[in-house]
Amino acid sequence: MFLDIRMPDCDGFEVLERLGPSETPAIVFVTAFDEYALRAFEVEAMDYLLKPFDDGRFARALARAKESIRQRRTAAQKSDRLIVRSAGRVTFLRIPEIDWVEAADYYVCLHTAGRSHLLRRTLADMEKDLDPKSFCRIHRSTIVNIERVRELRTDSNGEYEVVLQDATALRLSRGYRHALQTLLGERNASKQ
């Protein structure tokens, strides 16, 4: 938000107070008054543009604000829980409690403690938000929580399966086998 200091009905600082701390966007003050700069940074403004300014200075302020927004979004996405809305209910799932994740078109099905939850995200998007030290893709449509893996075994066709603590057996594609075995080996080494 580009915000002036002096405005007709209230000043820029009053606008921020009305928004409250949880609603405050990335702020860039744009003003002709240099005496408010210190106060602007006390309210965590991204920048303080003193009029008149050139295009280059504006571009730097805009880039700084965009970077701040990107970092906030990344931090919010790295939360340890997911919000799942279904049938008028909101469920909060802790990410470490997810047993495995399955692709379902433009959705993912989160399997946890014998229950399934549908979330409108692609598997690729979901994979980006999961800790790669805790979750591993084992198939083009499946990601598992490494902590839930009980064993690897071969089925009657000689194909590998990943067996989870609850006895769920999931197909392990050849292309993902090495990554899973490496991650499981690193886990075992760090526990010893």
CNS distance restraints for C-alpha pairs under 8 A (distance, minus, plus):
assign (resid   1 and name CA) (resid  25 and name CA) 6.41 0.50 0.50
assign (resid   1 and name CA) (resid  26 and name CA) 5.99 0.50 0.50
assign (resid   1 and name CA) (resid  27 and name CA) 4.94 0.50 0.50
assign (resid   1 and name CA) (resid  28 and name CA) 6.17 0.50 0.50
assign (resid   2 and name CA) (resid  27 and name CA) 6.04 0.50 0.50
assign (resid   2 and name CA) (resid  28 and name CA) 4.86 0.50 0.50
assign (resid   2 and name CA) (resid  29 and name CA) 5.78 0.50 0.50
assign (resid   2 and name CA) (resid  30 and name CA) 6.45 0.50 0.50
assign (resid   3 and name CA) (resid  12 and name CA) 6.02 0.50 0.50
assign (resid   3 and name CA) (resid  27 and name CA) 6.96 0.50 0.50
assign (resid   3 and name CA) (resid  28 and name CA) 6.18 0.50 0.50
assign (resid   3 and name CA) (resid  29 and name CA) 4.83 0.50 0.50
assign (resid   3 and name CA) (resid  30 and name CA) 5.82 0.50 0.50
assign (resid   4 and name CA) (resid  11 and name CA) 7.40 0.50 0.50
assign (resid   4 and name CA) (resid  12 and name CA) 5.70 0.50 0.50
assign (resid   4 and name CA) (resid  29 and name CA) 5.58 0.50 0.50
assign (resid   4 and name CA) (resid  30 and name CA) 4.99 0.50 0.50
assign (resid   4 and name CA) (resid  31 and name CA) 5.35 0.50 0.50
assign (resid   5 and name CA) (resid  11 and name CA) 5.24 0.50 0.50
assign (resid   5 and name CA) (resid  12 and name CA) 4.55 0.50 0.50
assign (resid   5 and name CA) (resid  13 and name CA) 7.06 0.50 0.50
assign (resid   5 and name CA) (resid  29 and name CA) 6.83 0.50 0.50
assign (resid   5 and name CA) (resid  30 and name CA) 7.20 0.50 0.50
assign (resid   5 and name CA) (resid  31 and name CA) 5.96 0.50 0.50
assign (resid   5 and name CA) (resid  33 and name CA) 7.82 0.50 0.50
assign (resid   5 and name CA) (resid  36 and name CA) 7.80 0.50 0.50
assign (resid   6 and name CA) (resid  10 and name CA) 7.16 0.50 0.50
assign (resid   6 and name CA) (resid  11 and name CA) 4.82 0.50 0.50
assign (resid   6 and name CA) (resid  12 and name CA) 6.56 0.50 0.50
assign (resid   6 and name CA) (resid  31 and name CA) 7.74 0.50 0.50
assign (resid   7 and name CA) (resid  11 and name CA) 5.27 0.50 0.50
assign (resid   7 and name CA) (resid  12 and name CA) 7.24 0.50 0.50
assign (resid  10 and name CA) (resid  14 and name CA) 6.09 0.50 0.50
assign (resid  10 and name CA) (resid  15 and name CA) 7.11 0.50 0.50
assign (resid  11 and name CA) (resid  15 and name CA) 6.63 0.50 0.50
assign (resid  12 and name CA) (resid  16 and name CA) 6.57 0.50 0.50
assign (resid  12 and name CA) (resid  29 and name CA) 7.93 0.50 0.50
assign (resid  13 and name CA) (resid  17 and name CA) 6.36 0.50 0.50
assign (resid  13 and name CA) (resid  40 and name CA) 7.99 0.50 0.50
assign (resid  14 and name CA) (resid  18 and name CA) 6.20 0.50 0.50
assign (resid  15 and name CA) (resid  19 and name CA) 6.34 0.50 0.50
assign (resid  16 and name CA) (resid  20 and name CA) 6.34 0.50 0.50
assign (resid  16 and name CA) (resid  21 and name CA) 7.84 0.50 0.50
assign (resid  16 and name CA) (resid  24 and name CA) 6.61 0.50 0.50
assign (resid  17 and name CA) (resid  21 and name CA) 7.66 0.50 0.50
assign (resid  19 and name CA) (resid  23 and name CA) 5.52 0.50 0.50
assign (resid  19 and name CA) (resid  24 and name CA) 6.14 0.50 0.50
assign (resid  20 and name CA) (resid  24 and name CA) 6.35 0.50 0.50
assign (resid  26 and name CA) (resid  45 and name CA) 6.84 0.50 0.50
assign (resid  26 and name CA) (resid  46 and name CA) 6.34 0.50 0.50
assign (resid  26 and name CA) (resid  65 and name CA) 5.85 0.50 0.50
assign (resid  26 and name CA) (resid  68 and name CA) 6.82 0.50 0.50
assign (resid  26 and name CA) (resid  69 and name CA) 6.60 0.50 0.50
assign (resid  27 and name CA) (resid  44 and name CA) 7.71 0.50 0.50
assign (resid  27 and name CA) (resid  45 and name CA) 4.85 0.50 0.50
assign (resid  27 and name CA) (resid  46 and name CA) 5.57 0.50 0.50
assign (resid  27 and name CA) (resid  47 and name CA) 7.17 0.50 0.50
assign (resid  27 and name CA) (resid  65 and name CA) 7.28 0.50 0.50
assign (resid  28 and name CA) (resid  45 and name CA) 5.75 0.50 0.50
assign (resid  28 and name CA) (resid  46 and name CA) 5.47 0.50 0.50
assign (resid  28 and name CA) (resid  47 and name CA) 4.82 0.50 0.50
assign (resid  28 and name CA) (resid  48 and name CA) 5.75 0.50 0.50
assign (resid  28 and name CA) (resid  49 and name CA) 7.18 0.50 0.50
assign (resid  28 and name CA) (resid  61 and name CA) 7.20 0.50 0.50
assign (resid  28 and name CA) (resid  65 and name CA) 7.37 0.50 0.50
assign (resid  29 and name CA) (resid  40 and name CA) 7.29 0.50 0.50
assign (resid  29 and name CA) (resid  45 and name CA) 7.07 0.50 0.50
assign (resid  29 and name CA) (resid  47 and name CA) 6.38 0.50 0.50
assign (resid  29 and name CA) (resid  48 and name CA) 4.77 0.50 0.50
assign (resid  29 and name CA) (resid  49 and name CA) 5.97 0.50 0.50
assign (resid  30 and name CA) (resid  48 and name CA) 6.08 0.50 0.50
assign (resid  30 and name CA) (resid  49 and name CA) 4.68 0.50 0.50
assign (resid  30 and name CA) (resid  50 and name CA) 6.09 0.50 0.50
assign (resid  30 and name CA) (resid  51 and name CA) 6.94 0.50 0.50
assign (resid  31 and name CA) (resid  48 and name CA) 7.74 0.50 0.50
assign (resid  31 and name CA) (resid  49 and name CA) 6.37 0.50 0.50
assign (resid  31 and name CA) (resid  50 and name CA) 5.32 0.50 0.50
assign (resid  31 and name CA) (resid  51 and name CA) 5.69 0.50 0.50
assign (resid  32 and name CA) (resid  50 and name CA) 5.39 0.50 0.50
assign (resid  32 and name CA) (resid  51 and name CA) 4.74 0.50 0.50
assign (resid  32 and name CA) (resid  52 and name CA) 7.31 0.50 0.50
assign (resid  33 and name CA) (resid  50 and name CA) 6.94 0.50 0.50
assign (resid  34 and name CA) (resid  50 and name CA) 6.65 0.50 0.50
assign (resid  36 and name CA) (resid  40 and name CA) 6.12 0.50 0.50
assign (resid  37 and name CA) (resid  41 and name CA) 6.49 0.50 0.50
assign (resid  37 and name CA) (resid  48 and name CA) 6.48 0.50 0.50
assign (resid  38 and name CA) (resid  42 and name CA) 6.35 0.50 0.50
assign (resid  39 and name CA) (resid  43 and name CA) 6.54 0.50 0.50
assign (resid  40 and name CA) (resid  44 and name CA) 6.62 0.50 0.50
assign (resid  40 and name CA) (resid  45 and name CA) 5.56 0.50 0.50
assign (resid  40 and name CA) (resid  48 and name CA) 7.30 0.50 0.50
assign (resid  41 and name CA) (resid  45 and name CA) 5.03 0.50 0.50
assign (resid  41 and name CA) (resid  46 and name CA) 7.47 0.50 0.50
assign (resid  41 and name CA) (resid  47 and name CA) 7.70 0.50 0.50
assign (resid  46 and name CA) (resid  61 and name CA) 7.50 0.50 0.50
assign (resid  46 and name CA) (resid  64 and name CA) 6.72 0.50 0.50
assign (resid  46 and name CA) (resid  65 and name CA) 5.95 0.50 0.50
assign (resid  46 and name CA) (resid  68 and name CA) 7.75 0.50 0.50
assign (resid  47 and name CA) (resid  61 and name CA) 5.97 0.50 0.50
assign (resid  47 and name CA) (resid  64 and name CA) 7.73 0.50 0.50
assign (resid  47 and name CA) (resid  65 and name CA) 7.84 0.50 0.50
assign (resid  49 and name CA) (resid  53 and name CA) 6.94 0.50 0.50
assign (resid  49 and name CA) (resid  57 and name CA) 7.83 0.50 0.50
assign (resid  49 and name CA) (resid  58 and name CA) 7.49 0.50 0.50
assign (resid  49 and name CA) (resid  61 and name CA) 7.68 0.50 0.50
assign (resid  53 and name CA) (resid  57 and name CA) 6.30 0.50 0.50
assign (resid  53 and name CA) (resid  58 and name CA) 7.01 0.50 0.50
assign (resid  54 and name CA) (resid  58 and name CA) 6.43 0.50 0.50
assign (resid  55 and name CA) (resid  59 and name CA) 6.07 0.50 0.50
assign (resid  56 and name CA) (resid  60 and name CA) 6.35 0.50 0.50
assign (resid  57 and name CA) (resid  61 and name CA) 6.39 0.50 0.50
assign (resid  58 and name CA) (resid  62 and name CA) 6.15 0.50 0.50
assign (resid  59 and name CA) (resid  63 and name CA) 6.08 0.50 0.50
assign (resid  60 and name CA) (resid  64 and name CA) 6.18 0.50 0.50
assign (resid  61 and name CA) (resid  65 and name CA) 6.27 0.50 0.50
assign (resid  62 and name CA) (resid  66 and name CA) 6.15 0.50 0.50
assign (resid  63 and name CA) (resid  67 and name CA) 6.16 0.50 0.50
assign (resid  64 and name CA) (resid  68 and name CA) 6.27 0.50 0.50
assign (resid  65 and name CA) (resid  69 and name CA) 6.31 0.50 0.50
assign (resid  66 and name CA) (resid  70 and name CA) 6.20 0.50 0.50
assign (resid  67 and name CA) (resid  71 and name CA) 6.18 0.50 0.50
assign (resid  68 and name CA) (resid  72 and name CA) 6.23 0.50 0.50
assign (resid  69 and name CA) (resid  73 and name CA) 6.23 0.50 0.50
assign (resid  70 and name CA) (resid  74 and name CA) 6.16 0.50 0.50
assign (resid  71 and name CA) (resid  75 and name CA) 6.10 0.50 0.50
assign (resid  72 and name CA) (resid  76 and name CA) 6.14 0.50 0.50
assign (resid  73 and name CA) (resid  77 and name CA) 6.12 0.50 0.50
assign (resid  74 and name CA) (resid  78 and name CA) 6.25 0.50 0.50
assign (resid  75 and name CA) (resid  79 and name CA) 6.97 0.50 0.50
assign (resid  77 and name CA) (resid 129 and name CA) 6.62 0.50 0.50
assign (resid  78 and name CA) (resid 129 and name CA) 6.31 0.50 0.50
assign (resid  78 and name CA) (resid 130 and name CA) 7.98 0.50 0.50
assign (resid  80 and name CA) (resid  94 and name CA) 5.82 0.50 0.50
assign (resid  80 and name CA) (resid  95 and name CA) 5.49 0.50 0.50
assign (resid  80 and name CA) (resid  96 and name CA) 7.50 0.50 0.50
assign (resid  81 and name CA) (resid  92 and name CA) 6.36 0.50 0.50
assign (resid  81 and name CA) (resid  93 and name CA) 5.24 0.50 0.50
assign (resid  81 and name CA) (resid  94 and name CA) 4.10 0.50 0.50
assign (resid  81 and name CA) (resid  95 and name CA) 5.07 0.50 0.50
assign (resid  82 and name CA) (resid  92 and name CA) 5.68 0.50 0.50
assign (resid  82 and name CA) (resid  93 and name CA) 5.12 0.50 0.50
assign (resid  82 and name CA) (resid  94 and name CA) 6.39 0.50 0.50
assign (resid  82 and name CA) (resid  95 and name CA) 6.70 0.50 0.50
assign (resid  83 and name CA) (resid  90 and name CA) 6.66 0.50 0.50
assign (resid  83 and name CA) (resid  91 and name CA) 5.82 0.50 0.50
assign (resid  83 and name CA) (resid  92 and name CA) 4.84 0.50 0.50
assign (resid  83 and name CA) (resid  93 and name CA) 6.47 0.50 0.50
assign (resid  84 and name CA) (resid  90 and name CA) 5.68 0.50 0.50
assign (resid  84 and name CA) (resid  91 and name CA) 5.07 0.50 0.50
assign (resid  84 and name CA) (resid  92 and name CA) 6.36 0.50 0.50
assign (resid  84 and name CA) (resid  93 and name CA) 7.40 0.50 0.50
assign (resid  84 and name CA) (resid 117 and name CA) 7.14 0.50 0.50
assign (resid  84 and name CA) (resid 118 and name CA) 7.32 0.50 0.50
assign (resid  84 and name CA) (resid 119 and name CA) 6.14 0.50 0.50
assign (resid  85 and name CA) (resid  89 and name CA) 5.68 0.50 0.50
assign (resid  85 and name CA) (resid  90 and name CA) 4.55 0.50 0.50
assign (resid  85 and name CA) (resid  91 and name CA) 6.32 0.50 0.50
assign (resid  85 and name CA) (resid 119 and name CA) 7.74 0.50 0.50
assign (resid  86 and name CA) (resid  90 and name CA) 6.52 0.50 0.50
assign (resid  86 and name CA) (resid  91 and name CA) 7.95 0.50 0.50
assign (resid  86 and name CA) (resid 118 and name CA) 7.86 0.50 0.50
assign (resid  93 and name CA) (resid  97 and name CA) 7.23 0.50 0.50
assign (resid  93 and name CA) (resid  98 and name CA) 7.70 0.50 0.50
assign (resid  94 and name CA) (resid  98 and name CA) 7.16 0.50 0.50
assign (resid  95 and name CA) (resid 130 and name CA) 7.87 0.50 0.50
assign (resid  96 and name CA) (resid 145 and name CA) 7.61 0.50 0.50
assign (resid  97 and name CA) (resid 112 and name CA) 6.22 0.50 0.50
assign (resid  97 and name CA) (resid 113 and name CA) 7.67 0.50 0.50
assign (resid  98 and name CA) (resid 110 and name CA) 6.58 0.50 0.50
assign (resid  98 and name CA) (resid 111 and name CA) 5.98 0.50 0.50
assign (resid  98 and name CA) (resid 112 and name CA) 4.71 0.50 0.50
assign (resid  98 and name CA) (resid 113 and name CA) 7.73 0.50 0.50
assign (resid  98 and name CA) (resid 145 and name CA) 6.67 0.50 0.50
assign (resid  99 and name CA) (resid 110 and name CA) 7.69 0.50 0.50
assign (resid  99 and name CA) (resid 111 and name CA) 5.59 0.50 0.50
assign (resid  99 and name CA) (resid 112 and name CA) 5.08 0.50 0.50
assign (resid  99 and name CA) (resid 113 and name CA) 7.28 0.50 0.50
assign (resid  99 and name CA) (resid 144 and name CA) 6.27 0.50 0.50
assign (resid  99 and name CA) (resid 145 and name CA) 5.35 0.50 0.50
assign (resid  99 and name CA) (resid 148 and name CA) 5.94 0.50 0.50
assign (resid  99 and name CA) (resid 164 and name CA) 7.84 0.50 0.50
assign (resid 100 and name CA) (resid 110 and name CA) 6.29 0.50 0.50
assign (resid 100 and name CA) (resid 111 and name CA) 5.34 0.50 0.50
assign (resid 100 and name CA) (resid 112 and name CA) 7.15 0.50 0.50
assign (resid 100 and name CA) (resid 142 and name CA) 7.22 0.50 0.50
assign (resid 100 and name CA) (resid 143 and name CA) 5.67 0.50 0.50
assign (resid 100 and name CA) (resid 144 and name CA) 4.26 0.50 0.50
assign (resid 100 and name CA) (resid 145 and name CA) 5.71 0.50 0.50
assign (resid 101 and name CA) (resid 108 and name CA) 6.52 0.50 0.50
assign (resid 101 and name CA) (resid 109 and name CA) 5.71 0.50 0.50
assign (resid 101 and name CA) (resid 110 and name CA) 4.77 0.50 0.50
assign (resid 101 and name CA) (resid 111 and name CA) 6.08 0.50 0.50
assign (resid 101 and name CA) (resid 123 and name CA) 7.92 0.50 0.50
assign (resid 101 and name CA) (resid 142 and name CA) 5.69 0.50 0.50
assign (resid 101 and name CA) (resid 143 and name CA) 5.05 0.50 0.50
assign (resid 101 and name CA) (resid 144 and name CA) 6.29 0.50 0.50
assign (resid 102 and name CA) (resid 108 and name CA) 5.55 0.50 0.50
assign (resid 102 and name CA) (resid 109 and name CA) 5.08 0.50 0.50
assign (resid 102 and name CA) (resid 110 and name CA) 6.62 0.50 0.50
assign (resid 102 and name CA) (resid 111 and name CA) 7.92 0.50 0.50
assign (resid 102 and name CA) (resid 123 and name CA) 7.33 0.50 0.50
assign (resid 102 and name CA) (resid 141 and name CA) 5.66 0.50 0.50
assign (resid 102 and name CA) (resid 142 and name CA) 4.72 0.50 0.50
assign (resid 102 and name CA) (resid 143 and name CA) 6.60 0.50 0.50
assign (resid 103 and name CA) (resid 107 and name CA) 6.32 0.50 0.50
assign (resid 103 and name CA) (resid 108 and name CA) 4.70 0.50 0.50
assign (resid 103 and name CA) (resid 109 and name CA) 6.35 0.50 0.50
assign (resid 103 and name CA) (resid 122 and name CA) 6.99 0.50 0.50
assign (resid 103 and name CA) (resid 123 and name CA) 5.51 0.50 0.50
assign (resid 103 and name CA) (resid 141 and name CA) 4.88 0.50 0.50
assign (resid 103 and name CA) (resid 142 and name CA) 6.45 0.50 0.50
assign (resid 104 and name CA) (resid 108 and name CA) 5.33 0.50 0.50
assign (resid 104 and name CA) (resid 109 and name CA) 6.56 0.50 0.50
assign (resid 105 and name CA) (resid 122 and name CA) 7.29 0.50 0.50
assign (resid 106 and name CA) (resid 120 and name CA) 6.29 0.50 0.50
assign (resid 106 and name CA) (resid 121 and name CA) 5.83 0.50 0.50
assign (resid 106 and name CA) (resid 122 and name CA) 5.03 0.50 0.50
assign (resid 106 and name CA) (resid 123 and name CA) 7.93 0.50 0.50
assign (resid 107 and name CA) (resid 118 and name CA) 6.56 0.50 0.50
assign (resid 107 and name CA) (resid 119 and name CA) 5.50 0.50 0.50
assign (resid 107 and name CA) (resid 120 and name CA) 4.35 0.50 0.50
assign (resid 107 and name CA) (resid 121 and name CA) 4.78 0.50 0.50
assign (resid 107 and name CA) (resid 122 and name CA) 5.39 0.50 0.50
assign (resid 107 and name CA) (resid 123 and name CA) 7.32 0.50 0.50
assign (resid 108 and name CA) (resid 118 and name CA) 5.84 0.50 0.50
assign (resid 108 and name CA) (resid 119 and name CA) 5.37 0.50 0.50
assign (resid 108 and name CA) (resid 120 and name CA) 6.47 0.50 0.50
assign (resid 108 and name CA) (resid 121 and name CA) 5.94 0.50 0.50
assign (resid 108 and name CA) (resid 122 and name CA) 6.12 0.50 0.50
assign (resid 108 and name CA) (resid 123 and name CA) 5.98 0.50 0.50
assign (resid 108 and name CA) (resid 126 and name CA) 7.85 0.50 0.50
assign (resid 109 and name CA) (resid 116 and name CA) 6.24 0.50 0.50
assign (resid 109 and name CA) (resid 117 and name CA) 5.52 0.50 0.50
assign (resid 109 and name CA) (resid 118 and name CA) 4.62 0.50 0.50
assign (resid 109 and name CA) (resid 119 and name CA) 6.39 0.50 0.50
assign (resid 110 and name CA) (resid 116 and name CA) 5.47 0.50 0.50
assign (resid 110 and name CA) (resid 117 and name CA) 5.04 0.50 0.50
assign (resid 110 and name CA) (resid 118 and name CA) 6.31 0.50 0.50
assign (resid 110 and name CA) (resid 119 and name CA) 7.45 0.50 0.50
assign (resid 111 and name CA) (resid 115 and name CA) 5.75 0.50 0.50
assign (resid 111 and name CA) (resid 116 and name CA) 4.58 0.50 0.50
assign (resid 111 and name CA) (resid 117 and name CA) 6.59 0.50 0.50
assign (resid 112 and name CA) (resid 116 and name CA) 6.36 0.50 0.50
assign (resid 121 and name CA) (resid 125 and name CA) 6.39 0.50 0.50
assign (resid 121 and name CA) (resid 126 and name CA) 6.57 0.50 0.50
assign (resid 122 and name CA) (resid 126 and name CA) 6.26 0.50 0.50
assign (resid 123 and name CA) (resid 127 and name CA) 6.01 0.50 0.50
assign (resid 123 and name CA) (resid 141 and name CA) 7.16 0.50 0.50
assign (resid 124 and name CA) (resid 128 and name CA) 6.52 0.50 0.50
assign (resid 125 and name CA) (resid 129 and name CA) 6.87 0.50 0.50
assign (resid 126 and name CA) (resid 130 and name CA) 6.54 0.50 0.50
assign (resid 127 and name CA) (resid 137 and name CA) 7.94 0.50 0.50
assign (resid 127 and name CA) (resid 143 and name CA) 7.68 0.50 0.50
assign (resid 130 and name CA) (resid 134 and name CA) 7.60 0.50 0.50
assign (resid 130 and name CA) (resid 135 and name CA) 6.38 0.50 0.50
assign (resid 131 and name CA) (resid 135 and name CA) 5.98 0.50 0.50
assign (resid 132 and name CA) (resid 136 and name CA) 6.30 0.50 0.50
assign (resid 133 and name CA) (resid 183 and name CA) 7.11 0.50 0.50
assign (resid 134 and name CA) (resid 145 and name CA) 5.80 0.50 0.50
assign (resid 134 and name CA) (resid 146 and name CA) 5.44 0.50 0.50
assign (resid 134 and name CA) (resid 147 and name CA) 7.03 0.50 0.50
assign (resid 135 and name CA) (resid 143 and name CA) 6.52 0.50 0.50
assign (resid 135 and name CA) (resid 144 and name CA) 5.49 0.50 0.50
assign (resid 135 and name CA) (resid 145 and name CA) 4.53 0.50 0.50
assign (resid 135 and name CA) (resid 146 and name CA) 5.62 0.50 0.50
assign (resid 136 and name CA) (resid 143 and name CA) 5.41 0.50 0.50
assign (resid 136 and name CA) (resid 144 and name CA) 5.49 0.50 0.50
assign (resid 136 and name CA) (resid 145 and name CA) 6.65 0.50 0.50
assign (resid 136 and name CA) (resid 146 and name CA) 6.79 0.50 0.50
assign (resid 136 and name CA) (resid 179 and name CA) 7.64 0.50 0.50
assign (resid 136 and name CA) (resid 180 and name CA) 6.32 0.50 0.50
assign (resid 136 and name CA) (resid 183 and name CA) 7.90 0.50 0.50
assign (resid 137 and name CA) (resid 142 and name CA) 5.87 0.50 0.50
assign (resid 137 and name CA) (resid 143 and name CA) 4.10 0.50 0.50
assign (resid 137 and name CA) (resid 144 and name CA) 6.35 0.50 0.50
assign (resid 137 and name CA) (resid 176 and name CA) 6.70 0.50 0.50
assign (resid 137 and name CA) (resid 180 and name CA) 7.63 0.50 0.50
assign (resid 138 and name CA) (resid 142 and name CA) 5.80 0.50 0.50
assign (resid 138 and name CA) (resid 143 and name CA) 5.75 0.50 0.50
assign (resid 138 and name CA) (resid 144 and name CA) 6.99 0.50 0.50
assign (resid 138 and name CA) (resid 171 and name CA) 7.42 0.50 0.50
assign (resid 138 and name CA) (resid 172 and name CA) 5.09 0.50 0.50
assign (resid 138 and name CA) (resid 173 and name CA) 6.08 0.50 0.50
assign (resid 138 and name CA) (resid 176 and name CA) 5.14 0.50 0.50
assign (resid 138 and name CA) (resid 177 and name CA) 6.79 0.50 0.50
assign (resid 138 and name CA) (resid 180 and name CA) 6.90 0.50 0.50
assign (resid 139 and name CA) (resid 143 and name CA) 7.05 0.50 0.50
assign (resid 139 and name CA) (resid 171 and name CA) 6.96 0.50 0.50
assign (resid 139 and name CA) (resid 172 and name CA) 5.77 0.50 0.50
assign (resid 139 and name CA) (resid 173 and name CA) 5.15 0.50 0.50
assign (resid 139 and name CA) (resid 175 and name CA) 7.92 0.50 0.50
assign (resid 139 and name CA) (resid 176 and name CA) 6.49 0.50 0.50
assign (resid 140 and name CA) (resid 173 and name CA) 7.92 0.50 0.50
assign (resid 144 and name CA) (resid 148 and name CA) 7.51 0.50 0.50
assign (resid 144 and name CA) (resid 149 and name CA) 7.70 0.50 0.50
assign (resid 145 and name CA) (resid 149 and name CA) 7.05 0.50 0.50
assign (resid 146 and name CA) (resid 183 and name CA) 7.98 0.50 0.50
assign (resid 146 and name CA) (resid 184 and name CA) 7.06 0.50 0.50
assign (resid 148 and name CA) (resid 164 and name CA) 5.27 0.50 0.50
assign (resid 148 and name CA) (resid 165 and name CA) 5.42 0.50 0.50
assign (resid 149 and name CA) (resid 162 and name CA) 6.75 0.50 0.50
assign (resid 149 and name CA) (resid 163 and name CA) 5.98 0.50 0.50
assign (resid 149 and name CA) (resid 164 and name CA) 4.40 0.50 0.50
assign (resid 149 and name CA) (resid 165 and name CA) 6.07 0.50 0.50
assign (resid 150 and name CA) (resid 162 and name CA) 7.75 0.50 0.50
assign (resid 150 and name CA) (resid 163 and name CA) 5.64 0.50 0.50
assign (resid 150 and name CA) (resid 164 and name CA) 4.99 0.50 0.50
assign (resid 150 and name CA) (resid 165 and name CA) 5.19 0.50 0.50
assign (resid 151 and name CA) (resid 162 and name CA) 6.17 0.50 0.50
assign (resid 151 and name CA) (resid 163 and name CA) 5.24 0.50 0.50
assign (resid 151 and name CA) (resid 164 and name CA) 6.97 0.50 0.50
assign (resid 152 and name CA) (resid 160 and name CA) 6.68 0.50 0.50
assign (resid 152 and name CA) (resid 161 and name CA) 5.69 0.50 0.50
assign (resid 152 and name CA) (resid 162 and name CA) 4.80 0.50 0.50
assign (resid 152 and name CA) (resid 163 and name CA) 6.06 0.50 0.50
assign (resid 153 and name CA) (resid 160 and name CA) 5.52 0.50 0.50
assign (resid 153 and name CA) (resid 161 and name CA) 5.33 0.50 0.50
assign (resid 153 and name CA) (resid 162 and name CA) 6.71 0.50 0.50
assign (resid 153 and name CA) (resid 163 and name CA) 7.48 0.50 0.50
assign (resid 154 and name CA) (resid 158 and name CA) 5.23 0.50 0.50
assign (resid 154 and name CA) (resid 159 and name CA) 5.18 0.50 0.50
assign (resid 154 and name CA) (resid 160 and name CA) 4.32 0.50 0.50
assign (resid 154 and name CA) (resid 161 and name CA) 5.84 0.50 0.50
assign (resid 155 and name CA) (resid 159 and name CA) 5.45 0.50 0.50
assign (resid 155 and name CA) (resid 160 and name CA) 6.25 0.50 0.50
assign (resid 155 and name CA) (resid 161 and name CA) 6.69 0.50 0.50
assign (resid 159 and name CA) (resid 171 and name CA) 7.68 0.50 0.50
assign (resid 159 and name CA) (resid 172 and name CA) 7.51 0.50 0.50
assign (resid 160 and name CA) (resid 171 and name CA) 6.38 0.50 0.50
assign (resid 160 and name CA) (resid 172 and name CA) 5.37 0.50 0.50
assign (resid 160 and name CA) (resid 173 and name CA) 7.40 0.50 0.50
assign (resid 161 and name CA) (resid 169 and name CA) 6.02 0.50 0.50
assign (resid 161 and name CA) (resid 170 and name CA) 5.35 0.50 0.50
assign (resid 161 and name CA) (resid 171 and name CA) 4.63 0.50 0.50
assign (resid 161 and name CA) (resid 172 and name CA) 5.18 0.50 0.50
assign (resid 162 and name CA) (resid 169 and name CA) 5.60 0.50 0.50
assign (resid 162 and name CA) (resid 170 and name CA) 5.09 0.50 0.50
assign (resid 162 and name CA) (resid 171 and name CA) 6.29 0.50 0.50
assign (resid 162 and name CA) (resid 172 and name CA) 6.18 0.50 0.50
assign (resid 163 and name CA) (resid 167 and name CA) 5.75 0.50 0.50
assign (resid 163 and name CA) (resid 168 and name CA) 5.60 0.50 0.50
assign (resid 163 and name CA) (resid 169 and name CA) 4.45 0.50 0.50
assign (resid 163 and name CA) (resid 170 and name CA) 6.39 0.50 0.50
assign (resid 164 and name CA) (resid 168 and name CA) 5.27 0.50 0.50
assign (resid 164 and name CA) (resid 169 and name CA) 6.50 0.50 0.50
assign (resid 172 and name CA) (resid 176 and name CA) 6.90 0.50 0.50
assign (resid 172 and name CA) (resid 177 and name CA) 6.44 0.50 0.50
assign (resid 173 and name CA) (resid 177 and name CA) 6.28 0.50 0.50
assign (resid 174 and name CA) (resid 178 and name CA) 7.78 0.50 0.50
assign (resid 176 and name CA) (resid 180 and name CA) 6.39 0.50 0.50
assign (resid 177 and name CA) (resid 181 and name CA) 6.14 0.50 0.50
assign (resid 178 and name CA) (resid 182 and name CA) 6.00 0.50 0.50
assign (resid 179 and name CA) (resid 183 and name CA) 6.14 0.50 0.50
assign (resid 180 and name CA) (resid 184 and name CA) 6.06 0.50 0.50
assign (resid 181 and name CA) (resid 185 and name CA) 6.00 0.50 0.50
assign (resid 182 and name CA) (resid 186 and name CA) 6.20 0.50 0.50
assign (resid 183 and name CA) (resid 187 and name CA) 6.19 0.50 0.50
assign (resid 184 and name CA) (resid 188 and name CA) 6.25 0.50 0.50
assign (resid 185 and name CA) (resid 189 and name CA) 6.16 0.50 0.50
assign (resid 186 and name CA) (resid 190 and name CA) 6.17 0.50 0.50
assign (resid 187 and name CA) (resid 191 and name CA) 6.33 0.50 0.50
assign (resid 188 and name CA) (resid 192 and name CA) 6.50 0.50 0.50
